[in-house]
Amino acid sequence: MNFKPKRVSVKSASAAPKPLDFDAFIPWICDEFAVPCEIYVTRKLQADYISTTVANPRSTSKSLTLHADSNKVDEKVYKSTSQKSNGNFNKFTNSFISINAWYDTKGRLVEITIIGSPIEIPRKLIIAISLCVPFHPSLSKITIRKRGLRLPALYEVGKLLAHSNITEVFIEDCYVPEGSYDLLLERACNLKHLSLRRLYINDAICVRIAKRLDVGEPASKTLLTLDLAFNTITDVGAKACGETLRTNRCLVHLNLCSNKITDIGADCILNSLIMFPLTIEEVRSAKIRRFEYFIKKIATFNKNEQLLISRREEEKISGSESKERKKNKKQSLNKTGQTITQLAEKLTLEEIGDFVDVFDSSQIHYINKITCLEIR
């Protein structure tokens, strides 16, 4: 029986764009993923890329992130070649997604924007972008605005934040029926500025977002600004924000303008920004956190001490070290003058750090036998 091997057409690996070439790689990989729409990537260079925070003249509590005026020294468009288009692609149809890739003067990718997508942003497109993220350490901002975002893509945006240097995410005018915007705050990442404007965020969604900023949550240690303007949050959501501010020591800007918050909701927030009495539950939680820290510290110390003892025993048993190396070790030990216990304590402190709590003893005052916290 004659066997004829089947011929397989394989694209040359050298011909395929690399993730470093973001503009060409995204359309190409979307074709490989069989994304059912055209993907356009427009490369934009700016003479001076600056992210500037300015005050809005209509409201002193509101901040906007703007780009400095720029001179576009170059603008190139890269597009995918979807099989569905058959080469007859029309940019004025509703079968494409346009991505703007902003570069600074040194040719580093600094921002990705998807604005006014006429169709749902495919989950695979965000996965494709996440493949490029590790190769672009200067990428610091993602903007998705005016339609197109749905839960699958939103979930992938939250995932890619965990392995990136992105510090700013602007999701605006992109209604997601499930309202799961708290997914952006679920994982430990470098996110510092989050804008969620005009997304029909109600009280239930606001409560979920506020809980992501409670003490112990990853986002409570990194997020600096949160913009929830132009939504449908009422006093219930404002109360949840106020409760979060009692323990959050990182958030410095919260924008809730143009919602449905009355003086009652505003009062809940303002009362968390002045000296306030601690509840029994808050005092209890603070003690539990302190207890858990010392339990962890003891366990870490014991682990490091056993590791150092094991290494010392292995060195004695092996006896394979040269005289010169033993001499150097002995001299080093004499110089530091540290015992195994001292070394274990040092390693433990480097690993878990000192105990720091939101209800620090330096900020607690006892007034008429009532424990009060002063925000500084």
Phi, psi and chi 1 to 4 in degrees:
 res  aa     phi    psi   chi1   chi2   chi3   chi4
   1 MET       -  126.1 -179.2  177.0  178.6      -
   2 ASN   -87.5  125.1  -66.0  -31.8      -      -
   3 PHE  -107.1  122.6  174.6   74.6      -      -
   4 LYS  -106.4  117.4  -66.5 -177.9  179.2 -179.3
   5 PRO   -64.9  139.5   23.0  -32.0      -      -
   6 LYS   -76.2  132.3 -175.6  178.7  179.6 -179.3
   7 ARG   -81.4  129.8  -64.9 -175.6   62.0 -175.1
   8 VAL  -119.3  128.7 -180.0      -      -      -
   9 SER   -85.6  118.4  177.1      -      -      -
  10 VAL  -120.4  130.4 -179.7      -      -      -
  11 LYS   -69.9  141.4  -67.9 -175.8  179.1  179.4
  12 SER   -64.4  133.7  172.9      -      -      -
  13 ALA   -63.5  -32.3      -      -      -      -
  14 SER   -70.4  -24.7   59.8      -      -      -
  15 ALA   -80.7  -21.6      -      -      -      -
  16 ALA   -74.2  136.8      -      -      -      -
  17 PRO   -63.8  150.3  -16.8   28.9      -      -
  18 LYS   -95.9  157.0  -54.8  -61.4 -177.9 -176.1
  19 PRO   -58.9  -24.2  -25.9   34.6      -      -
  20 LEU   -64.3  -30.2  -82.3  171.7      -      -
  21 ASP   -92.2   77.1 -174.6    3.5      -      -
  22 PHE   -56.1  -44.7  178.3   84.5      -      -
  23 ASP   -62.4  -37.3  -46.2  -33.8      -      -
  24 ALA   -90.7  -29.9      -      -      -      -
  25 PHE   -69.3  -42.1  178.9   79.7      -      -
  26 ILE   -60.5  -51.7  -68.5  -61.7      -      -
  27 PRO   -60.1  -37.7  -23.9   35.4      -      -
  28 TRP   -66.5  -48.1  174.2   81.1      -      -
  29 ILE   -68.8  -30.3 -163.9   65.8      -      -
  30 CYS   -65.8  -34.8  -75.0      -      -      -
  31 ASP   -64.2  -41.2  -82.4  -16.8      -      -
  32 GLU   -65.7  -34.5  -63.4  -65.2  -52.1      -
  33 PHE   -80.7   -2.6  -74.3  168.3      -      -
  34 ALA    58.6   43.2      -      -      -      -
  35 VAL   -65.7  125.7  173.4      -      -      -
  36 PRO   -80.7   40.9   31.9  -35.3      -      -
  37 CYS  -161.7  163.9   62.9      -      -      -
  38 GLU   -76.3  141.2  -65.8  -77.6   -5.3      -
  39 ILE  -118.2  119.3  -55.0  -64.6      -      -
  40 TYR  -106.6  130.2  -97.1   65.9      -      -
  41 VAL  -118.3  118.4  177.9      -      -      -
  42 THR  -103.7  120.0  -55.9      -      -      -
  43 ARG   -85.4  124.9 -179.4 -173.0 -178.3   93.2
  44 LYS  -126.8  128.5  -65.1 -170.5  176.0 -177.1
  45 LEU  -107.8  142.6  -57.3 -178.0      -      -
  46 GLN  -119.6  143.0  -65.6 -176.0  -37.0      -
  47 ALA   -65.1  -35.3      -      -      -      -
  48 ASP  -152.5  106.1 -169.7   13.5      -      -
  49 TYR   -91.1  113.1 -177.3   90.3      -      -
  50 ILE  -134.1  130.9  -56.6  175.2      -      -
  51 SER   -97.3  113.6 -177.9      -      -      -
  52 THR  -120.3  135.8  -51.4      -      -      -
  53 THR  -101.0  122.8  -57.7      -      -      -
  54 VAL  -127.4  156.9  -62.1      -      -      -
  55 ALA   -81.7  139.8      -      -      -      -
  56 ASN   -80.8  128.0 -173.9  -20.4      -      -
  57 PRO   -62.7  -21.3   19.1  -30.0      -      -
  58 ARG   -84.5  -21.7  -64.3 -175.9  180.0  180.0
  59 SER  -150.6  126.3  174.2      -      -      -
  60 THR   -76.2  -13.4   56.8      -      -      -
  61 SER   -91.0   -0.8   65.1      -      -      -
  62 LYS  -111.1  138.5 -174.9  174.4  171.0 -176.8
  63 SER  -126.1  149.7   65.0      -      -      -
  64 LEU  -125.1  145.9  -60.6  172.9      -      -
  65 THR  -103.9  119.2  -59.0      -      -      -
  66 LEU  -122.3  162.7  -55.1  174.3      -      -
  67 HIS  -101.8  143.0  -61.5  -62.8      -      -
  68 ALA   -65.4  153.4      -      -      -      -
  69 ASP   -56.6  134.9  -67.0  -24.3      -      -
  70 SER  -129.1  154.5   60.2      -      -      -
  71 ASN  -105.5  117.0  -60.0  -40.9      -      -
  72 LYS   -77.3  106.4  -65.6  177.4 -175.3  176.9
  73 VAL   -85.0  -12.8  -63.9      -      -      -
  74 ASP  -161.5  145.5 -172.3   19.1      -      -
  75 GLU  -150.3  112.9 -177.3  171.1  -42.6      -
  76 LYS  -120.9  146.5  -63.7  179.9 -179.3  178.7
  77 VAL  -115.9  128.4  178.4      -      -      -
  78 TYR  -116.7  137.0  -59.7   79.4      -      -
  79 LYS  -134.7  155.2   72.8 -178.7 -177.8   70.7
  80 SER   -82.6  166.8   61.1      -      -      -
  81 THR  -122.1   74.1   54.0      -      -      -
  82 SER   -62.4  142.0  174.0      -      -      -
  83 GLN   -64.3  -25.8  -65.9  178.2   -3.5      -
  84 LYS   -71.8  -23.9  -71.2 -167.9  174.2 -175.0
  85 SER   -80.1  -23.8   64.9      -      -      -
  86 ASN    53.9   29.4  -64.6  -37.7      -      -
  87 GLY    80.7   -5.1      -      -      -      -
  88 ASN  -104.1   58.8  -61.7  -38.8      -      -
  89 PHE   -83.2  135.5  175.9   72.9      -      -
  90 ASN  -122.3  117.4 -175.7   -4.6      -      -
  91 LYS   -65.5  -16.0 -166.3  172.7 -179.5  179.0
  92 PHE   -93.4    3.5  -64.2   98.2      -      -
  93 THR   -87.1  177.5   65.1      -      -      -
  94 ASN  -101.1   29.9  -69.7  -27.0      -      -
  95 SER  -112.7   28.5   60.6      -      -      -
  96 PHE  -140.4  159.0   76.7   97.6      -      -
  97 ILE  -125.3  128.7  -65.6  175.9      -      -
  98 SER  -103.3  128.4  178.6      -      -      -
  99 ILE  -117.4  131.0  -57.9  174.3      -      -
 100 ASN  -101.1  125.1  -70.1  -29.6      -      -
 101 ALA  -109.1  111.8      -      -      -      -
 102 TRP   -94.6  131.8  -66.4   90.8      -      -
 103 TYR  -119.7  148.6  -69.7   79.9      -      -
 104 ASP   -87.1 -175.8   61.4   11.9      -      -
 105 THR   -69.1  -15.3   52.5      -      -      -
 106 LYS   -95.3    9.1  -64.9 -177.5  179.2  179.6
 107 GLY    77.7   20.7      -      -      -      -
 108 ARG   -98.6  133.3  -61.7  173.8  -59.9 -168.7
 109 LEU   -68.5  123.6 -179.4   64.6      -      -
 110 VAL  -119.8  -20.8  -68.4      -      -      -
 111 GLU  -154.3  145.5 -179.3 -177.7   -5.1      -
 112 ILE  -122.8  130.2  -62.3  170.9      -      -
 113 THR  -128.2  137.6   62.5      -      -      -
 114 ILE  -126.2  109.1  -56.2  176.1      -      -
 115 ILE  -123.8  128.7  -60.2  176.6      -      -
 116 GLY    68.6   39.2      -      -      -      -
 117 SER   -65.0  123.6  174.1      -      -      -
 118 PRO   -75.9  -11.5   28.2  -33.2      -      -
 119 ILE  -130.6  170.5   58.3  175.4      -      -
 120 GLU   -65.0  132.5  178.1 -179.2  -19.2      -
 121 ILE   -69.5  119.9  -61.9  172.8      -      -
 122 PRO   -66.5  144.9  -16.6   29.7      -      -
 123 ARG   -59.9  -37.1  172.4  174.6  169.5  -94.2
 124 LYS   -65.7  -26.7  -69.9 -178.2  178.5  179.3
 125 LEU   -66.1  -42.9  172.7   58.0      -      -
 126 ILE   -67.4  -36.0  -54.2  -59.9      -      -
 127 ILE   -62.2  -41.3  -66.2  175.6      -      -
 128 ALA   -61.2  -41.8      -      -      -      -
 129 ILE   -64.4  -39.3  -68.0  174.3      -      -
 130 SER   -64.2  -27.4   69.6      -      -      -
 131 LEU   -67.0  -28.1  -64.9  176.5      -      -
 132 CYS   -86.6  -24.0  -63.2      -      -      -
 133 VAL   -54.0  -45.5  164.1      -      -      -
 134 PRO   -62.6  -20.2  -21.9   33.9      -      -
 135 PHE   -90.9   -1.8  -62.0   90.3      -      -
 136 HIS  -130.2   76.7  -62.4  -84.9      -      -
 137 PRO   -65.3  -17.2   22.8  -33.0      -      -
 138 SER   -86.0   -6.6  -64.2      -      -      -
 139 LEU   -66.7  117.1  178.0   62.1      -      -
 140 SER  -125.2   -4.5   61.1      -      -      -
 141 LYS  -147.3  139.9 -176.3  177.1  179.1 -178.8
 142 ILE  -127.5  130.8  -71.5 -177.0      -      -
 143 THR  -124.9  125.9  -60.1      -      -      -
 144 ILE  -127.0  119.1  -57.8  176.7      -      -
 145 ARG  -141.7  146.4 -173.4  179.1  -67.5  135.4
 146 LYS    63.1   74.7  -65.4 -178.2  179.4  178.2
 147 ARG    78.8  163.6  -54.9 -173.6  -51.9  -85.1
 148 GLY   103.0  -24.9      -      -      -      -
 149 LEU   -86.6  135.6 -171.7   64.5      -      -
 150 ARG  -133.7  173.9  -69.5  -65.2 -179.1  -91.7
 151 LEU   -56.6  -45.9 -178.7   58.5      -      -
 152 PRO   -57.8  -44.0  -25.0   35.6      -      -
 153 ALA   -69.7  -38.1      -      -      -      -
 154 LEU   -61.5  -40.9  177.7   65.2      -      -
 155 TYR   -61.3  -41.6  173.8   74.2      -      -
 156 GLU   -69.4  -33.1  -67.5  -60.9  -28.6      -
 157 VAL   -62.1  -44.1  171.3      -      -      -
 158 GLY   -61.2  -35.6      -      -      -      -
 159 LYS   -69.7  -42.6  -77.7  177.8   61.0  177.2
 160 LEU   -69.9  -22.8   73.6   84.0      -      -
 161 LEU   -61.9  -29.8  -68.7  176.4      -      -
 162 ALA   -68.1  -25.7      -      -      -      -
 163 HIS  -119.9   39.7   60.9  -88.9      -      -
 164 SER  -138.2  173.2   73.1      -      -      -
 165 ASN  -102.6   19.4  -65.8  -33.7      -      -
 166 ILE   -69.3  127.2  -65.7  171.3      -      -
 167 THR  -113.1  -13.4   58.6      -      -      -
 168 GLU  -130.0  129.8  -60.3  177.7   68.2      -
 169 VAL  -130.8  122.4  173.4      -      -      -
 170 PHE  -116.1  109.6  -78.8   53.4      -      -
 171 ILE  -116.3  110.3  -53.0 -111.6      -      -
 172 GLU  -139.4  141.7  -59.7  173.3  -11.0      -
 173 ASP    57.2   34.3  -67.6  -60.2      -      -
 174 CYS  -127.7   85.4  -66.0      -      -      -
 175 TYR   -70.4  123.1  172.7   62.4      -      -
 176 VAL  -109.7  114.8  176.3      -      -      -
 177 PRO   -53.6  -37.9  -26.1   33.9      -      -
 178 GLU   -72.6  -21.1  -64.2   83.5   -2.9      -
 179 GLY    64.3   29.2      -      -      -      -
 180 SER   -86.5   49.2  -58.5      -      -      -
 181 TYR   -71.1  -17.7  -55.2  106.7      -      -
 182 ASP   -67.2  -12.2   58.6  -62.5      -      -
 183 LEU   -61.9  -25.4  -68.8  173.9      -      -
 184 LEU   -69.0  -18.5  -60.4  171.5      -      -
 185 LEU  -109.9   10.7  -57.0  170.5      -      -
 186 GLU   -75.5  -37.6 -176.1  178.3   17.7      -
 187 ARG  -106.2  156.6  -63.0  172.1  175.8   83.4
 188 ALA   -68.9  127.4      -      -      -      -
 189 CYS  -157.3 -171.2   61.8      -      -      -
 190 ASN   -99.9   13.2  -62.5  -50.6      -      -
 191 LEU   -63.5  125.4 -174.8   61.2      -      -
 192 LYS  -117.4  -28.4  -65.3 -178.1  178.6  179.5
 193 HIS  -130.6  122.6  -50.9  -76.1      -      -
 194 LEU  -129.8  124.4  177.1   60.8      -      -
 195 SER  -115.4  123.3  178.8      -      -      -
 196 LEU  -128.6   66.2  -59.5  172.3      -      -
 197 ARG   -91.8  146.5  -70.7 -178.7  162.5 -145.4
 198 ARG    52.2   51.9  -60.6 -175.7 -180.0   90.3
 199 LEU  -120.1   11.4  -60.7  176.7      -      -
 200 TYR    57.6   39.0  -60.8   97.1      -      -
 201 ILE   -73.1  122.5  -66.9  175.6      -      -
 202 ASN  -101.5 -169.8   54.9   28.3      -      -
 203 ASP   -65.7  -41.2  -69.9  -32.7      -      -
 204 ALA   -61.8  -42.1      -      -      -      -
 205 ILE   -68.7  -40.2  -59.8  171.1      -      -
 206 CYS   -62.4  -39.1 -177.4      -      -      -
 207 VAL   -63.3  -40.9  168.9      -      -      -
 208 ARG   -64.7  -40.5  -65.7 -154.4  -57.2  -93.5
 209 ILE   -64.9  -43.1  -67.0  173.3      -      -
 210 ALA   -62.1  -38.2      -      -      -      -
 211 LYS   -65.6  -28.3  -73.8 -172.9  178.8  -62.5
 212 ARG   -69.1  -12.2  -65.4  -68.1 -173.6 -174.3
 213 LEU  -107.6    6.6  -61.7  175.8      -      -
 214 ASP   -68.9  160.3  -78.2  -18.0      -      -
 215 VAL   -57.5  135.8   60.7      -      -      -
 216 GLY    95.7  -21.5      -      -      -      -
 217 GLU   -78.6  148.2  -65.8  -69.6  -30.6      -
 218 PRO   -56.4  -43.1  -24.5   33.2      -      -
 219 ALA   -69.0  -19.8      -      -      -      -
 220 SER   -67.3  -15.4   67.8      -      -      -
 221 LYS  -100.7   -8.1  -57.3  174.5 -176.5  177.9
 222 THR  -127.2  -37.1   57.1      -      -      -
 223 LEU   -69.6  125.5 -165.7   68.4      -      -
 224 LEU  -101.4  -38.5  -62.7  176.3      -      -
 225 THR  -131.6  140.6   67.4      -      -      -
 226 LEU  -135.1  120.7  176.4   61.7      -      -
 227 ASP  -111.2  110.9 -166.4  -20.2      -      -
 228 LEU  -117.5   30.3  -62.0  174.4      -      -
 229 ALA   -69.7  155.2      -      -      -      -
 230 PHE    59.6   48.3  -59.6   97.8      -      -
 231 ASN  -123.5 -159.3  -73.9  -64.8      -      -
 232 THR  -121.4   36.5   58.6      -      -      -
 233 ILE   -77.2  135.2  -59.2  169.3      -      -
 234 THR  -110.4 -164.0   68.1      -      -      -
 235 ASP   -63.6  -26.3  -67.3  -21.4      -      -
 236 VAL   -64.3  -46.8  176.1      -      -      -
 237 GLY   -66.6  -37.6      -      -      -      -
 238 ALA   -63.2  -38.0      -      -      -      -
 239 LYS   -63.3  -40.4 -177.8 -179.4  178.7 -178.3
 240 ALA   -63.6  -39.2      -      -      -      -
 241 CYS   -65.0  -40.6  -68.6      -      -      -
 242 GLY   -62.5  -41.1      -      -      -      -
 243 GLU   -65.3  -36.2  -69.0  174.6   -6.9      -
 244 THR   -66.9  -38.6  -65.6      -      -      -
 245 LEU   -67.2  -17.0  -68.6  175.2      -      -
 246 ARG   -65.9  -30.4  -69.1  172.1   68.3   94.1
 247 THR  -114.6  -16.7   58.3      -      -      -
 248 ASN   -82.7  122.6 -170.7  -67.2      -      -
 249 ARG  -111.6   10.4  -63.7  -66.7  174.0  -91.3
 250 CYS  -107.6  -40.6 -175.2      -      -      -
 251 LEU   -66.4  123.8 -168.1   68.6      -      -
 252 VAL  -113.7  -11.6  -64.5      -      -      -
 253 HIS  -142.8  121.3  178.0   87.8      -      -
 254 LEU  -128.2  118.8  174.7   63.1      -      -
 255 ASN  -108.0  115.0 -172.8    3.5      -      -
 256 LEU  -123.6   23.4  -70.2  168.5      -      -
 257 CYS   -69.2  156.3   73.6      -      -      -
 258 SER    59.4   40.3  -61.7      -      -      -
 259 ASN  -113.0 -159.9  -82.1  -77.9      -      -
 260 LYS  -114.4   42.6  -61.0  179.0  179.0  179.8
 261 ILE   -93.9  130.2  -60.5  172.6      -      -
 262 THR   -96.6 -173.6   67.0      -      -      -
 263 ASP   -62.5  -27.8  -69.2  -16.1      -      -
 264 ILE   -65.2  -46.4  -63.0  173.8      -      -
 265 GLY   -66.1  -39.7      -      -      -      -
 266 ALA   -63.2  -36.7      -      -      -      -
 267 ASP   -64.2  -36.9 -167.0   52.6      -      -
 268 CYS   -62.4  -36.1  -66.8      -      -      -
 269 ILE   -75.6  -46.5  -65.8  174.9      -      -
 270 LEU   -64.3  -33.8  -65.5  175.1      -      -
 271 ASN   -66.3  -19.0  -74.8  -22.3      -      -
 272 SER   -87.2   -5.8  -61.6      -      -      -
 273 LEU  -103.9    2.5  -57.4  178.9      -      -
 274 ILE  -122.7 -177.9   58.2  176.2      -      -
 275 MET   -63.8  129.6 -176.7 -178.5  -68.0      -
 276 PHE  -139.5  150.4   56.6   83.0      -      -
 277 PRO   -74.9  140.0   25.4  -32.4      -      -
 278 LEU   -80.4  141.7  -61.3 -177.9      -      -
 279 THR   -80.0  164.8   63.7      -      -      -
 280 ILE   -60.5  -38.6  -64.8  175.7      -      -
 281 GLU   -65.6  -38.2 -178.6   60.1   29.5      -
 282 GLU   -67.9  -40.3  -73.5  172.1  -25.3      -
 283 VAL   -64.4  -42.7  173.5      -      -      -
 284 ARG   -63.2  -44.0  176.3  176.4  166.8  -87.7
 285 SER   -63.4  -38.7  -62.3      -      -      -
 286 ALA   -62.7  -41.4      -      -      -      -
 287 LYS   -66.5  -38.4  -69.2 -179.8  178.0  179.3
 288 ILE   -64.5  -43.1  -69.7  174.6      -      -
 289 ARG   -62.2  -40.2  -72.1 -166.7  -64.5  -89.0
 290 ARG   -65.5  -41.7 -171.4  177.1 -174.2   86.7
 291 PHE   -63.7  -44.3  178.7   76.3      -      -
 292 GLU   -63.7  -35.4  -70.3  174.7  -15.6      -
 293 TYR   -62.6  -46.5  167.9   81.1      -      -
 294 PHE   -69.6  -32.1  -75.7  110.6      -      -
 295 ILE   -62.6  -44.9  -68.8  -65.4      -      -
 296 LYS   -65.7  -38.7 -177.9  179.3  178.6 -179.0
 297 LYS   -64.6  -43.0 -174.9  176.3 -179.3  179.3
 298 ILE   -63.8  -43.6  -68.2  170.9      -      -
 299 ALA   -64.0  -40.9      -      -      -      -
 300 THR   -67.3  -40.0  -54.5      -      -      -
 301 PHE   -61.9  -46.8  172.2   82.7      -      -
 302 ASN   -61.0  -39.6  -69.4  -24.2      -      -
 303 LYS   -63.4  -47.2  178.7 -165.0   70.2  174.6
 304 ASN   -66.6  -37.4  -69.5  -30.8      -      -
 305 GLU   -65.1  -44.1 -173.2  179.0   39.4      -
 306 GLN   -64.4  -36.0  -71.2  -61.0  -38.6      -
 307 LEU   -65.0  -42.5 -178.3   62.3      -      -
 308 LEU   -67.6  -39.6  -69.2  170.1      -      -
 309 ILE   -64.7  -42.0  -67.8  173.1      -      -
 310 SER   -62.5  -42.8  -60.7      -      -      -
 311 ARG   -64.1  -39.7  -73.6 -179.9  179.5  176.3
 312 ARG   -64.2  -41.0 -177.0   68.0   59.6   85.7
 313 GLU   -66.6  -40.3  -66.9  -62.7  -33.6      -
 314 GLU   -62.9  -38.3  -72.1  175.0    1.2      -
 315 GLU   -66.1  -37.2  -69.8  172.1    0.7      -
 316 LYS   -70.0  -40.0  -71.3  180.0  179.5  179.5
 317 ILE   -72.7  -44.3  -65.3  172.2      -      -
 318 SER   -63.5  -46.5   62.7      -      -      -
 319 GLY    58.1   22.1      -      -      -      -
 320 SER   -96.0    1.6   59.1      -      -      -
 321 GLU   -78.1  144.9  -68.9 -179.4  -45.9      -
 322 SER   -71.6  158.3   64.4      -      -      -
 323 LYS   -61.1  -39.3  -67.8 -178.2  178.7  179.7
 324 GLU   -63.7  -41.2 -175.3  177.7   -8.2      -
 325 ARG   -67.3  -40.8 -172.0  174.8  175.9 -174.3
 326 LYS   -62.5  -39.9  -72.9 -178.2  178.1  179.7
 327 LYS   -63.1  -43.9 -176.3  179.1  178.5 -178.6
 328 ASN   -62.7  -39.9  -68.4  -24.3      -      -
 329 LYS   -64.3  -42.9  -87.8 -167.1  172.3 -176.8
 330 LYS   -64.4  -42.2 -172.7  175.2 -178.9 -179.2
 331 GLN   -63.4  -41.5  -70.9  176.0   -8.4      -
 332 SER   -62.8  -40.9  175.9      -      -      -
 333 LEU   -66.4  -38.0 -177.3   63.0      -      -
 334 ASN   -67.4  -34.9  -69.3  -24.8      -      -
 335 LYS   -67.3  -45.3  -74.9 -179.6 -178.8  178.5
 336 THR   -74.7  -34.8   58.0      -      -      -
 337 GLY    64.3   26.7      -      -      -      -
 338 GLN  -102.5  135.6  -67.8  179.8  -37.9      -
 339 THR   -85.4  174.7   63.0      -      -      -
 340 ILE   -61.0  -39.7  -71.6  179.9      -      -
 341 THR   -62.1  -43.6  -59.1      -      -      -
 342 GLN   -66.2  -40.7  -69.3  171.7  -30.5      -
 343 LEU   -64.2  -39.8  -72.4  171.4      -      -
 344 ALA   -64.4  -39.2      -      -      -      -
 345 GLU   -64.2  -40.3  -71.4  177.1   -8.7      -
 346 LYS   -64.4  -45.5 -176.5  179.2  178.4 -179.6
 347 LEU   -62.5  -39.1  -69.3  172.6      -      -
 348 THR   -64.3  -43.5  -59.8      -      -      -
 349 LEU   -65.2  -37.9 -171.8   60.6      -      -
 350 GLU   -67.0  -31.4  -70.0  175.9   -5.8      -
 351 GLU   -80.2  -43.3 -173.1  171.9  -19.4      -
 352 ILE  -114.9  -12.9   66.1  173.5      -      -
 353 GLY    74.5  179.9      -      -      -      -
 354 ASP   -76.7  161.2  -67.5  -40.8      -      -
 355 PHE   -77.2  122.4  176.7   72.9      -      -
 356 VAL  -129.7  129.6  179.0      -      -      -
 357 ASP  -134.2  152.9 -166.0   72.6      -      -
 358 VAL   -64.3  -31.0  -68.7      -      -      -
 359 PHE  -100.1   65.6  -62.2  141.2      -      -
 360 ASP   -67.7  144.7 -170.9   82.8      -      -
 361 SER   -62.7  -25.8   58.0      -      -      -
 362 SER   -70.8  -17.6   63.5      -      -      -
 363 GLN  -104.9   -1.7  -63.2 -179.3  -12.2      -
 364 ILE   -95.3  133.3  -69.2  179.2      -      -
 365 HIS  -125.0  146.7  -58.8  -87.7      -      -
 366 TYR  -108.6  111.3  -65.4   92.0      -      -
 367 ILE  -118.3  115.7  -58.0  174.1      -      -
 368 ASN    53.1   44.3  -63.2  -31.5      -      -
 369 LYS    65.5   17.0  -61.0 -176.8  178.5 -179.4
 370 ILE  -111.9  131.0  -62.3  176.0      -      -
 371 THR   -80.6  121.8  -54.7      -      -      -
 372 CYS  -123.3  149.3  -62.7      -      -      -
 373 LEU  -112.8  132.2 -178.4   75.1      -      -
 374 GLU  -105.3  121.8 -178.7 -178.4    4.1      -
 375 ILE   -79.6  126.4  -56.1  -62.4      -      -
 376 ARG  -119.7      -  -64.3  178.7 -178.9  176.6
